[in-house]
Amino acid sequence: MHTGRYYLWCMETRTTRDPEHTRSVLLEAAFKEIYENGFQAASLERILSNTNLTKGALYHHFPNKRALGIAVIREIITENIVAKNVAPLEDTDDPIPMMTRFIEHNSQAPAWATMQYGCPLNNLIQEMSPLDDEFRHHLQQVQFIWHKAISDALERGQAKGNVRTDVDCEEVAMFIVAAVEGCIGTAKNLQSREAYSSCMNQLKRYVENLAA
């Protein structure tokens, strides 16, 4: 059997016998398509072409494009935010050094996709929140999880004397989330790593000033 055909046969056989794998493949391909083109312009045909799966496989897991988009928010974007921004803060009572290291690392080595396409969360907020209540609800939930992780860590830091007592943890957490998204949006618009690094360095200085 030709190598290419054998690979496709193996892939089709595996996905047929492993529905969870099929679902995961569809979600990853949908995330890439939505990230690069936006939800409204996203093409189910391109998603299927990139996965070598059939429409039947797609509609078995997702009844329509909207359900697929919401699953991307819940299962890929949310999980990425949790792994990258939430989990590192969950057990700390000294969040300032951790947040400044995170900001510094990201400002020095921003991903190419960040410069090219921006933040997938913020992209969908801008595109879909005015148009679809369910999209807006799930996007709000992602922001809430991120915001709460920062706020809770700052409160623990205050209790241990590591964060200034005059800091309003809720307001500061909201500002930090908005600032990170704003830095990424600016870099995307200018297509500039230098703009991103400069913006993130200013945020780092702000966070450093929260320390007791």
N, C-alpha and C positions, 0 to 999 in steps of 0.2 A: 504493500500500500504506500502511495506517495506520502512523504513526511508531513506535508501540510495537511493533507486530508486525514492522516492518522491522528494528528494533533486535534483537529476539529472533532473527529469521531470520539476521541478520549474525553474532550471537554463536554461534548453533548451527552455522552454516557454518564459522566460524573454528575453533571447538573441535573440530569433526569432522575438519577438515583439519590441525589442529595439536595432536597428542596431548600434547606437552609443555606447551602452554598450558592444555589441559584439566586436566592433572594439577596444574598450579600453581593454577588457579582452585579446584579441589577442596581442595587443601591450605590455601589461605588461608581459605576458608569453614569448613573443619573446625577450623582454629586458633581462629577467632572463636567458633564454637559451643562448643568445649571450654573456652575461656577464660571465657566468660560463664556456662556451665552445669555445668562439670565433665565428665570423660570419661564416667562411667557414665550421667549424665543426658543426654548429648549425643544429638541426634536426627539420624539420616541423612536423614530426610524434610525436616527444616528445612535441612540443608546443601544438599540437592538443590534445594529451593525457592529458596534464596538464589543459586543458580548457574544456574538454568534448564537444568540438565543432567539426563540420565536415569540410572536405576539401572544400565543397561548401561554407561554411561560410567564410573560410579563403580567398578563391579566389574571393569571392564577394567583399571583401574590398581591397585585395592586389593581383595584377596579378601574382606576383612571389616572390621568397624569397628576391631578391635584393630590390624590392619595400618595402617589410616589413622591411628590415634592415635600409633603408634610413628613413622610417617613425619613427623608433625607435630613430634615431639620432635627427630628427627634433622635435619630439613630446614628447620624454621622456628625453633623455640626455640633449638637449638644455634647456628644461623647468626646469630640476633639477639644471643645472648650473646657470640659471637666478635666480631661487628662493634662492639658497644657496649663490652664489658669487656675483651676479650682483645687485639684488634688494636692499640689505642693503647699497650699495654705491651710489645709484642713487641721493639722495638728500643731501648728506653730503658735507660740505666744510672743514671738519676736519677728513680726512680718516685714519690717522695713528692710533689713539686709537682704531677705529673700526676694522681695519685690524689686529692689534696685539691681540685684544681680540678674534677675529675669529681664528687666528692661535693658540693661547694658548688653547682655548677650544678644537680644533681638535687634538692638540698634546697630550692632557691629556686623551681624550676619543675617540680614533680612533675606527671606526666601525670594527667589525669582518670581514665583507665582504671586507673592504679596505685592510686588511692584507692578506686575502686569495686570492682575485681576482684582486686587484689593482683598478685603475681608469677606468671606462668604456669608457670614452672619449679617454684616452691615449692608452688603449688596441686597440681600433679600428683604431686610428691613426697609430700605429705601424703595425697592420695587413693589413689594407685595403688601406691606402694612396698610397703605391707603386703600387697597383694593379688596382685601379678603380678611374677614374677621378671624377665621380659624388660623390662617397663616400668622396674623398679628399676635394671637394668643400664644402660639407655640414659640414665636420669636421673642415675645416678652418673657416667657418662661426661661429661655436660655440666658437672657440678660439678668433676670432675677437670680438665677443660680450663681452666676459670676459675681454679681454685685454683692450678694449675701456672703459669699466666701471671703471677699475682701473686708466687708464690714465686720463680720464675726472675728476675723483674725486681728483687725485693729482693736476691737473691744478687748480681746484677750491680751493684746499687747499693753493696753492701758492698765488692765488689772495687774500686770506684772511690772509696770513702771517703764515699759519700753517704748510707749507711744505717748505723745503729749496729751495731757488731760483736757486741753481746750479743743481737741480735734473732735468734730462731729463725724463719727464713723460712717453713718448712713450717707451723708452728703459727700464726704470725701470718696467713698467707694463709688458712688454714682459718677463723680467727676473723673476718677481714674479710668473707669470703663469707657466713658465718653471720649476721654483724651486719647486712649489707645486706638479707638476706632477712628478718631479724627486724624491721628498721625498716619494711619494706614490709608485713609481716604485721600489725604493730601499727597502722599507718595504715589498713589495710583494716578491721580489727576496729573501730576507733574512728571510721572514716570521717572522718579528720581530717588535713588538710594540715599543720596546726600540729604535731601529734604526729610526723608524718614528718620535718618540718624539724628539730625538736628532737632527735630520735633521730640523724639523719644528722649534725647539727652536733657531737654528742658523738663520733661515729665520726671525723669530720674531726680533732678534737683528738687523738684517739688516734693517727691516722696521722701527724699532724704531729710527734708525739713520737718517731717512729721515725727521724727524720732525725739524721744524725751531727752 
